[in-house]
Amino acid sequence: MAAVESEESGVGRSVEGISSGQRCQAGEALAEWRSSEQLENGTPSTSPPYWDSDDDDGGGGSKPSELYGKYTWKIEKFSQINKRELRSNAFEVGGYKWYILIYPQGCDVCNHLSLFLCVANHDKLLPGWSHFAQFTIAVVNKDPKKSKYSDTLHRFWKKEHDWGWKKFMELSKVYDGFIESDTLIIKAQVQVIREKADRPFRCLDCQYKRELVRVYLTNVEQICGRFLDERQQKLVKLIEDKASWSSFCAFWLGIDQNARRRMSREKTDVILKVVVKHFFIEKEVTSTLVMDSLYSGLKALEGQSKGKKAKSKLLDAEEMPAPIVHVEKDMFLLVDDVLLLLERAALEPLPPKDDKGPQNRTKDGNSGEDFNKDSIERDERHLMELGRRTVEIFVLSHIFSSKIEVAYQEAVALKRQEELIREEAAWLAESEQKAKRAQSEKEKKSKKKQ
């Protein structure tokens, strides 16, 4: 994680104010500048467009931007508050009602400000309800670079209808620039995540994504990097085993072209569901950003496959490396001979990050001063390239392991079975010859005695 996990980060709060004891991996409230004001000033996104709607909802589906919202809560006369808890007015995001809950003196902790996002009227909702959302809560400082932020991802349901941070920040720090004219300002950003079986990626509003990219891009690199390293190590091990690699090459070159083509493709929905199962972890705050990266990468592959120059710089096919995978209608197809692709995949590194782009925010927040359109485009492009590379290797790995390697192992097993049959036949023939020779010797001895 780019941020250090707080001691009481991402925990539930029961009606009595007792911790549920459950945690999610969320960043500690961060002190760095989010540059949200500049994000709102109309810098156009270079990200590929998301789907327009979910068709099986009868046209009633929503874009990620329509499932995202912000809310600002100004708490006046903060120093005079003597209540244990305060609730904001309810606000709507993604078709659901929410409110912010604050404990000015801490929830089951001392000397800390506790903050939670809660589902409004949760007791009146139908049985089995759940709201899945990524959200950020911030306490605003008069110096924007010192505002305090925390992000998390959570599935809200009956027993966990509130989620947040018991130790959001120390009370001693609240009066260090966070209170102005005895007013405390709290901001919330909520992205509802809709889950559709036929649309497996959980995507973010482009402005919210940019903000999270500046915090968690390194984490996405690490997640994609670990996956690629693991797959590359397996390929290198296969290729360096000369006997196994030679045997596999002989198998592949020995089958006809039609069989190769059949084994070099797979339906997109089959692979994408496995991709989501592999990468999406409900309690991991970076999961949605990884999904967004994979979605952007998939769109880039589709753009390459169509042979069209996309309007966005992110999808300029001429600037992208030669593809490993093509997307045709509802199928993933390997673009070249499997042997060449496996050797290439074993050697190609992750797309390098542009050194000119800003690094993840540091504790002093200085990176915010370098925030500009070019840096946005570099970060979004890098996010897309990470996703494209990861999707390609995942497709290659899936097709190889689930189809080609299975066929190879079956061929090896069949060959071994044939060898055993031949060995058994040879042994039987030899045994038969020995028996005949023994019988012949016996008959000769019998004749001599006569």
Contacts in CASP RR format, 6 or more apart in sequence:
PFRMAT RR
TARGET T0000
AUTHOR 0000-0000-0000
METHOD contacts of the structure
MODEL  1
MAAVESEESGVGRSVEGISSGQRCQAGEALAEWRSSEQLENGTPSTSPPY
WDSDDDDGGGGSKPSELYGKYTWKIEKFSQINKRELRSNAFEVGGYKWYI
LIYPQGCDVCNHLSLFLCVANHDKLLPGWSHFAQFTIAVVNKDPKKSKYS
DTLHRFWKKEHDWGWKKFMELSKVYDGFIESDTLIIKAQVQVIREKADRP
FRCLDCQYKRELVRVYLTNVEQICGRFLDERQQKLVKLIEDKASWSSFCA
FWLGIDQNARRRMSREKTDVILKVVVKHFFIEKEVTSTLVMDSLYSGLKA
LEGQSKGKKAKSKLLDAEEMPAPIVHVEKDMFLLVDDVLLLLERAALEPL
PPKDDKGPQNRTKDGNSGEDFNKDSIERDERHLMELGRRTVEIFVLSHIF
SSKIEVAYQEAVALKRQEELIREEAAWLAESEQKAKRAQSEKEKKSKKKQ
1 25 0 8 1.000
1 27 0 8 1.000
1 216 0 8 1.000
1 219 0 8 1.000
1 285 0 8 1.000
1 286 0 8 1.000
2 215 0 8 1.000
2 216 0 8 1.000
2 218 0 8 1.000
2 219 0 8 1.000
2 360 0 8 1.000
2 361 0 8 1.000
3 27 0 8 1.000
3 28 0 8 1.000
3 30 0 8 1.000
3 215 0 8 1.000
4 27 0 8 1.000
4 28 0 8 1.000
5 25 0 8 1.000
5 26 0 8 1.000
5 27 0 8 1.000
5 28 0 8 1.000
6 26 0 8 1.000
6 27 0 8 1.000
6 28 0 8 1.000
6 29 0 8 1.000
6 150 0 8 1.000
6 165 0 8 1.000
6 167 0 8 1.000
6 168 0 8 1.000
7 167 0 8 1.000
8 19 0 8 1.000
8 109 0 8 1.000
8 112 0 8 1.000
8 165 0 8 1.000
8 166 0 8 1.000
8 167 0 8 1.000
9 23 0 8 1.000
9 24 0 8 1.000
9 26 0 8 1.000
9 27 0 8 1.000
9 28 0 8 1.000
9 29 0 8 1.000
9 150 0 8 1.000
9 152 0 8 1.000
9 164 0 8 1.000
9 165 0 8 1.000
9 167 0 8 1.000
10 23 0 8 1.000
10 24 0 8 1.000
10 26 0 8 1.000
10 152 0 8 1.000
10 154 0 8 1.000
10 163 0 8 1.000
10 164 0 8 1.000
10 165 0 8 1.000
11 19 0 8 1.000
11 20 0 8 1.000
11 21 0 8 1.000
11 22 0 8 1.000
11 23 0 8 1.000
11 24 0 8 1.000
11 163 0 8 1.000
11 164 0 8 1.000
11 165 0 8 1.000
11 166 0 8 1.000
12 19 0 8 1.000
12 20 0 8 1.000
12 21 0 8 1.000
12 22 0 8 1.000
12 116 0 8 1.000
12 160 0 8 1.000
12 162 0 8 1.000
12 163 0 8 1.000
12 164 0 8 1.000
13 19 0 8 1.000
13 20 0 8 1.000
13 101 0 8 1.000
13 107 0 8 1.000
13 114 0 8 1.000
13 116 0 8 1.000
13 162 0 8 1.000
13 163 0 8 1.000
13 164 0 8 1.000
13 166 0 8 1.000
14 20 0 8 1.000
17 107 0 8 1.000
17 108 0 8 1.000
18 108 0 8 1.000
19 108 0 8 1.000
19 166 0 8 1.000
20 159 0 8 1.000
20 160 0 8 1.000
22 160 0 8 1.000
23 283 0 8 1.000
24 152 0 8 1.000
24 153 0 8 1.000
24 154 0 8 1.000
24 163 0 8 1.000
24 283 0 8 1.000
24 284 0 8 1.000
24 285 0 8 1.000
25 283 0 8 1.000
25 284 0 8 1.000
25 285 0 8 1.000
26 150 0 8 1.000
26 151 0 8 1.000
26 152 0 8 1.000
26 153 0 8 1.000
26 164 0 8 1.000
26 165 0 8 1.000
26 285 0 8 1.000
27 150 0 8 1.000
27 151 0 8 1.000
27 152 0 8 1.000
27 285 0 8 1.000
28 150 0 8 1.000
29 139 0 8 1.000
29 148 0 8 1.000
29 149 0 8 1.000
29 150 0 8 1.000
29 165 0 8 1.000
29 168 0 8 1.000
29 169 0 8 1.000
30 148 0 8 1.000
30 149 0 8 1.000
30 150 0 8 1.000
30 215 0 8 1.000
30 361 0 8 1.000
31 146 0 8 1.000
31 147 0 8 1.000
31 148 0 8 1.000
31 149 0 8 1.000
31 363 0 8 1.000
31 365 0 8 1.000
32 145 0 8 1.000
32 149 0 8 1.000
32 215 0 8 1.000
32 361 0 8 1.000
32 362 0 8 1.000
32 363 0 8 1.000
32 364 0 8 1.000
32 365 0 8 1.000
32 367 0 8 1.000
32 368 0 8 1.000
33 144 0 8 1.000
33 145 0 8 1.000
33 146 0 8 1.000
33 147 0 8 1.000
33 361 0 8 1.000
33 365 0 8 1.000
33 367 0 8 1.000
33 368 0 8 1.000
34 138 0 8 1.000
34 147 0 8 1.000
34 149 0 8 1.000
34 211 0 8 1.000
34 214 0 8 1.000
35 211 0 8 1.000
35 214 0 8 1.000
35 368 0 8 1.000
35 371 0 8 1.000
36 211 0 8 1.000
37 144 0 8 1.000
38 371 0 8 1.000
39 207 0 8 1.000
39 210 0 8 1.000
39 211 0 8 1.000
40 207 0 8 1.000
43 373 0 8 1.000
43 376 0 8 1.000
45 206 0 8 1.000
45 207 0 8 1.000
45 210 0 8 1.000
45 380 0 8 1.000
46 312 0 8 1.000
46 313 0 8 1.000
46 314 0 8 1.000
46 376 0 8 1.000
46 377 0 8 1.000
46 380 0 8 1.000
46 381 0 8 1.000
47 206 0 8 1.000
47 209 0 8 1.000
47 296 0 8 1.000
47 312 0 8 1.000
47 314 0 8 1.000
47 380 0 8 1.000
47 384 0 8 1.000
48 296 0 8 1.000
48 299 0 8 1.000
48 300 0 8 1.000
48 310 0 8 1.000
48 312 0 8 1.000
48 314 0 8 1.000
48 315 0 8 1.000
48 384 0 8 1.000
50 63 0 8 1.000
50 64 0 8 1.000
50 65 0 8 1.000
50 203 0 8 1.000
50 295 0 8 1.000
51 63 0 8 1.000
51 199 0 8 1.000
52 63 0 8 1.000
53 59 0 8 1.000
53 60 0 8 1.000
53 61 0 8 1.000
53 62 0 8 1.000
53 63 0 8 1.000
54 60 0 8 1.000
54 61 0 8 1.000
54 62 0 8 1.000
54 194 0 8 1.000
54 196 0 8 1.000
54 199 0 8 1.000
56 196 0 8 1.000
56 198 0 8 1.000
61 194 0 8 1.000
62 94 0 8 1.000
62 194 0 8 1.000
64 191 0 8 1.000
64 203 0 8 1.000
64 204 0 8 1.000
64 205 0 8 1.000
64 206 0 8 1.000
65 205 0 8 1.000
65 206 0 8 1.000
66 94 0 8 1.000
67 93 0 8 1.000
67 94 0 8 1.000
67 95 0 8 1.000
67 191 0 8 1.000
67 192 0 8 1.000
67 193 0 8 1.000
67 194 0 8 1.000
67 205 0 8 1.000
68 93 0 8 1.000
68 94 0 8 1.000
68 189 0 8 1.000
68 190 0 8 1.000
68 191 0 8 1.000
68 192 0 8 1.000
68 204 0 8 1.000
68 205 0 8 1.000
68 207 0 8 1.000
68 208 0 8 1.000
69 93 0 8 1.000
69 94 0 8 1.000
69 189 0 8 1.000
69 190 0 8 1.000
69 191 0 8 1.000
69 205 0 8 1.000
70 187 0 8 1.000
70 188 0 8 1.000
70 189 0 8 1.000
70 190 0 8 1.000
71 88 0 8 1.000
71 91 0 8 1.000
71 93 0 8 1.000
71 98 0 8 1.000
71 100 0 8 1.000
71 187 0 8 1.000
71 188 0 8 1.000
71 190 0 8 1.000
72 185 0 8 1.000
72 186 0 8 1.000
72 187 0 8 1.000
72 188 0 8 1.000
73 88 0 8 1.000
73 89 0 8 1.000
73 100 0 8 1.000
73 185 0 8 1.000
73 186 0 8 1.000
73 187 0 8 1.000
73 188 0 8 1.000
74 183 0 8 1.000
74 184 0 8 1.000
74 185 0 8 1.000
75 81 0 8 1.000
75 86 0 8 1.000
75 102 0 8 1.000
75 183 0 8 1.000
75 184 0 8 1.000
75 185 0 8 1.000
75 186 0 8 1.000
76 182 0 8 1.000
76 183 0 8 1.000
77 182 0 8 1.000
77 183 0 8 1.000
78 104 0 8 1.000
78 179 0 8 1.000
78 182 0 8 1.000
78 183 0 8 1.000
78 184 0 8 1.000
79 179 0 8 1.000
79 182 0 8 1.000
80 182 0 8 1.000
81 104 0 8 1.000
83 104 0 8 1.000
84 103 0 8 1.000
84 105 0 8 1.000
85 101 0 8 1.000
85 102 0 8 1.000
85 103 0 8 1.000
85 104 0 8 1.000
85 107 0 8 1.000
86 101 0 8 1.000
86 102 0 8 1.000
86 104 0 8 1.000
87 99 0 8 1.000
87 100 0 8 1.000
87 101 0 8 1.000
87 102 0 8 1.000
87 118 0 8 1.000
88 99 0 8 1.000
88 100 0 8 1.000
88 101 0 8 1.000
88 102 0 8 1.000
88 186 0 8 1.000
89 99 0 8 1.000
90 97 0 8 1.000
90 98 0 8 1.000
90 99 0 8 1.000
90 120 0 8 1.000
90 121 0 8 1.000
91 97 0 8 1.000
91 98 0 8 1.000
91 99 0 8 1.000
91 188 0 8 1.000
92 98 0 8 1.000
93 133 0 8 1.000
93 190 0 8 1.000
93 191 0 8 1.000
93 192 0 8 1.000
94 190 0 8 1.000
94 192 0 8 1.000
95 192 0 8 1.000
96 119 0 8 1.000
96 120 0 8 1.000
96 131 0 8 1.000
96 192 0 8 1.000
97 119 0 8 1.000
97 120 0 8 1.000
97 121 0 8 1.000
98 117 0 8 1.000
98 118 0 8 1.000
98 119 0 8 1.000
98 120 0 8 1.000
98 188 0 8 1.000
98 190 0 8 1.000
99 117 0 8 1.000
99 118 0 8 1.000
99 120 0 8 1.000
100 115 0 8 1.000
100 116 0 8 1.000
100 117 0 8 1.000
100 118 0 8 1.000
100 137 0 8 1.000
100 186 0 8 1.000
100 188 0 8 1.000
101 115 0 8 1.000
101 116 0 8 1.000
101 117 0 8 1.000
101 118 0 8 1.000
101 162 0 8 1.000
102 113 0 8 1.000
102 114 0 8 1.000
102 115 0 8 1.000
102 116 0 8 1.000
102 186 0 8 1.000
103 113 0 8 1.000
103 114 0 8 1.000
103 115 0 8 1.000
104 113 0 8 1.000
105 171 0 8 1.000
106 112 0 8 1.000
106 113 0 8 1.000
106 114 0 8 1.000
106 166 0 8 1.000
106 171 0 8 1.000
107 114 0 8 1.000
107 116 0 8 1.000
107 166 0 8 1.000
108 166 0 8 1.000
109 166 0 8 1.000
109 167 0 8 1.000
111 170 0 8 1.000
111 171 0 8 1.000
111 172 0 8 1.000
112 166 0 8 1.000
112 167 0 8 1.000
112 168 0 8 1.000
112 169 0 8 1.000
112 170 0 8 1.000
112 171 0 8 1.000
113 139 0 8 1.000
113 168 0 8 1.000
113 169 0 8 1.000
113 170 0 8 1.000
113 171 0 8 1.000
113 174 0 8 1.000
114 165 0 8 1.000
114 166 0 8 1.000
114 167 0 8 1.000
114 168 0 8 1.000
115 137 0 8 1.000
115 139 0 8 1.000
115 150 0 8 1.000
115 164 0 8 1.000
115 165 0 8 1.000
115 168 0 8 1.000
115 186 0 8 1.000
116 162 0 8 1.000
116 163 0 8 1.000
116 164 0 8 1.000
116 165 0 8 1.000
117 133 0 8 1.000
117 135 0 8 1.000
117 137 0 8 1.000
117 162 0 8 1.000
117 163 0 8 1.000
117 164 0 8 1.000
117 188 0 8 1.000
117 190 0 8 1.000
118 161 0 8 1.000
118 162 0 8 1.000
118 163 0 8 1.000
119 125 0 8 1.000
119 131 0 8 1.000
119 156 0 8 1.000
119 161 0 8 1.000
119 162 0 8 1.000
122 129 0 8 1.000
122 156 0 8 1.000
122 158 0 8 1.000
122 161 0 8 1.000
127 158 0 8 1.000
128 157 0 8 1.000
128 158 0 8 1.000
129 157 0 8 1.000
129 158 0 8 1.000
130 155 0 8 1.000
130 156 0 8 1.000
130 157 0 8 1.000
131 155 0 8 1.000
131 156 0 8 1.000
131 157 0 8 1.000
131 192 0 8 1.000
132 154 0 8 1.000
132 155 0 8 1.000
132 156 0 8 1.000
132 192 0 8 1.000
132 193 0 8 1.000
132 194 0 8 1.000
132 195 0 8 1.000
132 282 0 8 1.000
133 153 0 8 1.000
133 154 0 8 1.000
133 156 0 8 1.000
133 190 0 8 1.000
133 191 0 8 1.000
133 192 0 8 1.000
133 193 0 8 1.000
134 151 0 8 1.000
134 152 0 8 1.000
134 153 0 8 1.000
134 190 0 8 1.000
134 191 0 8 1.000
134 193 0 8 1.000
134 204 0 8 1.000
134 208 0 8 1.000
134 285 0 8 1.000
134 288 0 8 1.000
135 151 0 8 1.000
135 152 0 8 1.000
135 154 0 8 1.000
135 188 0 8 1.000
135 189 0 8 1.000
135 190 0 8 1.000
135 191 0 8 1.000
136 149 0 8 1.000
136 150 0 8 1.000
136 151 0 8 1.000
136 188 0 8 1.000
136 189 0 8 1.000
136 208 0 8 1.000
136 211 0 8 1.000
137 149 0 8 1.000
137 150 0 8 1.000
137 164 0 8 1.000
137 165 0 8 1.000
137 168 0 8 1.000
137 186 0 8 1.000
137 187 0 8 1.000
137 188 0 8 1.000
138 147 0 8 1.000
138 148 0 8 1.000
138 149 0 8 1.000
138 150 0 8 1.000
138 186 0 8 1.000
138 187 0 8 1.000
138 188 0 8 1.000
139 147 0 8 1.000
139 148 0 8 1.000
139 168 0 8 1.000
139 169 0 8 1.000
139 174 0 8 1.000
139 178 0 8 1.000
139 184 0 8 1.000
139 185 0 8 1.000
139 186 0 8 1.000
140 147 0 8 1.000
140 178 0 8 1.000
140 185 0 8 1.000
140 186 0 8 1.000
140 187 0 8 1.000
141 147 0 8 1.000
141 148 0 8 1.000
141 177 0 8 1.000
141 178 0 8 1.000
142 177 0 8 1.000
142 178 0 8 1.000
142 180 0 8 1.000
143 177 0 8 1.000
145 364 0 8 1.000
145 365 0 8 1.000
145 368 0 8 1.000
146 177 0 8 1.000
148 168 0 8 1.000
148 169 0 8 1.000
148 178 0 8 1.000
150 164 0 8 1.000
150 165 0 8 1.000
150 168 0 8 1.000
151 212 0 8 1.000
151 215 0 8 1.000
151 216 0 8 1.000
151 285 0 8 1.000
152 163 0 8 1.000
152 164 0 8 1.000
152 285 0 8 1.000
153 193 0 8 1.000
153 282 0 8 1.000
153 283 0 8 1.000
153 284 0 8 1.000
153 285 0 8 1.000
153 287 0 8 1.000
153 288 0 8 1.000
154 160 0 8 1.000
154 163 0 8 1.000
154 164 0 8 1.000
154 282 0 8 1.000
154 283 0 8 1.000
155 282 0 8 1.000
156 162 0 8 1.000
156 163 0 8 1.000
174 184 0 8 1.000
178 184 0 8 1.000
189 208 0 8 1.000
189 211 0 8 1.000
191 204 0 8 1.000
191 205 0 8 1.000
191 208 0 8 1.000
191 288 0 8 1.000
193 202 0 8 1.000
193 288 0 8 1.000
194 202 0 8 1.000
195 202 0 8 1.000
197 273 0 8 1.000
198 269 0 8 1.000
200 272 0 8 1.000
200 273 0 8 1.000
200 275 0 8 1.000
200 276 0 8 1.000
201 272 0 8 1.000
201 276 0 8 1.000
201 291 0 8 1.000
201 292 0 8 1.000
201 294 0 8 1.000
201 295 0 8 1.000
201 298 0 8 1.000
202 280 0 8 1.000
202 287 0 8 1.000
202 288 0 8 1.000
202 291 0 8 1.000
202 292 0 8 1.000
203 209 0 8 1.000
203 288 0 8 1.000
203 291 0 8 1.000
203 292 0 8 1.000
203 295 0 8 1.000
204 212 0 8 1.000
204 288 0 8 1.000
204 289 0 8 1.000
204 292 0 8 1.000
209 289 0 8 1.000
209 292 0 8 1.000
210 376 0 8 1.000
210 379 0 8 1.000
210 380 0 8 1.000
212 288 0 8 1.000
212 289 0 8 1.000
213 289 0 8 1.000
213 379 0 8 1.000
213 380 0 8 1.000
213 383 0 8 1.000
214 358 0 8 1.000
214 360 0 8 1.000
214 361 0 8 1.000
214 367 0 8 1.000
214 368 0 8 1.000
214 371 0 8 1.000
214 379 0 8 1.000
215 360 0 8 1.000
215 361 0 8 1.000
216 285 0 8 1.000
216 286 0 8 1.000
216 289 0 8 1.000
216 360 0 8 1.000
217 353 0 8 1.000
217 360 0 8 1.000
217 379 0 8 1.000
217 382 0 8 1.000
217 383 0 8 1.000
218 359 0 8 1.000
218 360 0 8 1.000
219 286 0 8 1.000
219 289 0 8 1.000
220 286 0 8 1.000
220 289 0 8 1.000
220 290 0 8 1.000
220 293 0 8 1.000
220 383 0 8 1.000
220 386 0 8 1.000
221 350 0 8 1.000
221 353 0 8 1.000
221 386 0 8 1.000
223 279 0 8 1.000
223 286 0 8 1.000
223 290 0 8 1.000
224 290 0 8 1.000
224 293 0 8 1.000
224 350 0 8 1.000
224 386 0 8 1.000
224 387 0 8 1.000
224 389 0 8 1.000
224 390 0 8 1.000
225 350 0 8 1.000
227 278 0 8 1.000
227 279 0 8 1.000
227 390 0 8 1.000
227 393 0 8 1.000
227 394 0 8 1.000
228 350 0 8 1.000
228 389 0 8 1.000
228 390 0 8 1.000
228 393 0 8 1.000
231 345 0 8 1.000
231 393 0 8 1.000
231 397 0 8 1.000
232 345 0 8 1.000
232 346 0 8 1.000
232 347 0 8 1.000
235 342 0 8 1.000
235 345 0 8 1.000
235 346 0 8 1.000
236 346 0 8 1.000
238 244 0 8 1.000
238 245 0 8 1.000
238 248 0 8 1.000
238 342 0 8 1.000
239 245 0 8 1.000
239 342 0 8 1.000
239 343 0 8 1.000
239 346 0 8 1.000
247 412 0 8 1.000
248 408 0 8 1.000
249 339 0 8 1.000
251 408 0 8 1.000
251 411 0 8 1.000
251 412 0 8 1.000
252 260 0 8 1.000
252 338 0 8 1.000
252 339 0 8 1.000
252 404 0 8 1.000
252 408 0 8 1.000
253 339 0 8 1.000
260 337 0 8 1.000
260 338 0 8 1.000
263 338 0 8 1.000
263 399 0 8 1.000
263 403 0 8 1.000
263 404 0 8 1.000
263 407 0 8 1.000
264 333 0 8 1.000
264 334 0 8 1.000
264 338 0 8 1.000
264 399 0 8 1.000
264 404 0 8 1.000
265 331 0 8 1.000
265 332 0 8 1.000
265 333 0 8 1.000
265 334 0 8 1.000
265 399 0 8 1.000
266 331 0 8 1.000
266 332 0 8 1.000
266 395 0 8 1.000
266 398 0 8 1.000
266 399 0 8 1.000
266 402 0 8 1.000
266 403 0 8 1.000
267 330 0 8 1.000
267 331 0 8 1.000
267 332 0 8 1.000
268 327 0 8 1.000
268 330 0 8 1.000
268 331 0 8 1.000
268 332 0 8 1.000
269 330 0 8 1.000
271 332 0 8 1.000
271 394 0 8 1.000
271 395 0 8 1.000
271 398 0 8 1.000
272 298 0 8 1.000
274 394 0 8 1.000
274 398 0 8 1.000
275 294 0 8 1.000
275 391 0 8 1.000
275 394 0 8 1.000
276 291 0 8 1.000
278 394 0 8 1.000
279 287 0 8 1.000
279 290 0 8 1.000
279 291 0 8 1.000
279 294 0 8 1.000
280 287 0 8 1.000
280 290 0 8 1.000
280 291 0 8 1.000
281 287 0 8 1.000
289 383 0 8 1.000
292 383 0 8 1.000
293 383 0 8 1.000
293 384 0 8 1.000
293 386 0 8 1.000
293 387 0 8 1.000
293 390 0 8 1.000
294 387 0 8 1.000
294 390 0 8 1.000
294 391 0 8 1.000
296 314 0 8 1.000
296 380 0 8 1.000
296 383 0 8 1.000
296 384 0 8 1.000
296 387 0 8 1.000
296 388 0 8 1.000
297 384 0 8 1.000
297 385 0 8 1.000
297 387 0 8 1.000
297 388 0 8 1.000
297 390 0 8 1.000
297 391 0 8 1.000
298 327 0 8 1.000
298 387 0 8 1.000
298 388 0 8 1.000
298 391 0 8 1.000
299 315 0 8 1.000
299 384 0 8 1.000
300 314 0 8 1.000
300 315 0 8 1.000
300 320 0 8 1.000
300 384 0 8 1.000
300 385 0 8 1.000
300 388 0 8 1.000
301 323 0 8 1.000
301 325 0 8 1.000
301 326 0 8 1.000
301 327 0 8 1.000
301 388 0 8 1.000
301 391 0 8 1.000
301 392 0 8 1.000
302 327 0 8 1.000
303 310 0 8 1.000
303 315 0 8 1.000
303 317 0 8 1.000
304 317 0 8 1.000
304 320 0 8 1.000
304 323 0 8 1.000
304 326 0 8 1.000
305 323 0 8 1.000
305 326 0 8 1.000
305 327 0 8 1.000
305 328 0 8 1.000
307 317 0 8 1.000
308 317 0 8 1.000
309 315 0 8 1.000
309 316 0 8 1.000
309 317 0 8 1.000
309 318 0 8 1.000
310 316 0 8 1.000
310 317 0 8 1.000
313 377 0 8 1.000
313 381 0 8 1.000
314 377 0 8 1.000
314 380 0 8 1.000
314 381 0 8 1.000
314 384 0 8 1.000
315 384 0 8 1.000
320 385 0 8 1.000
320 388 0 8 1.000
321 348 0 8 1.000
322 335 0 8 1.000
323 335 0 8 1.000
323 392 0 8 1.000
324 334 0 8 1.000
324 335 0 8 1.000
324 336 0 8 1.000
324 341 0 8 1.000
324 344 0 8 1.000
324 345 0 8 1.000
324 392 0 8 1.000
324 393 0 8 1.000
324 395 0 8 1.000
324 396 0 8 1.000
325 332 0 8 1.000
325 333 0 8 1.000
325 334 0 8 1.000
325 335 0 8 1.000
325 391 0 8 1.000
325 392 0 8 1.000
325 395 0 8 1.000
325 396 0 8 1.000
326 332 0 8 1.000
326 333 0 8 1.000
326 334 0 8 1.000
326 335 0 8 1.000
327 333 0 8 1.000
332 395 0 8 1.000
332 399 0 8 1.000
334 341 0 8 1.000
334 395 0 8 1.000
334 396 0 8 1.000
334 399 0 8 1.000
335 341 0 8 1.000
338 400 0 8 1.000
338 404 0 8 1.000
341 396 0 8 1.000
342 396 0 8 1.000
342 400 0 8 1.000
345 393 0 8 1.000
345 396 0 8 1.000
348 389 0 8 1.000
350 386 0 8 1.000
350 389 0 8 1.000
351 382 0 8 1.000
351 385 0 8 1.000
351 386 0 8 1.000
351 389 0 8 1.000
353 382 0 8 1.000
354 378 0 8 1.000
354 381 0 8 1.000
354 382 0 8 1.000
356 374 0 8 1.000
356 378 0 8 1.000
357 370 0 8 1.000
357 374 0 8 1.000
357 375 0 8 1.000
357 378 0 8 1.000
357 379 0 8 1.000
358 367 0 8 1.000
358 368 0 8 1.000
358 370 0 8 1.000
358 371 0 8 1.000
358 375 0 8 1.000
358 379 0 8 1.000
359 367 0 8 1.000
360 367 0 8 1.000
361 367 0 8 1.000
361 368 0 8 1.000
END
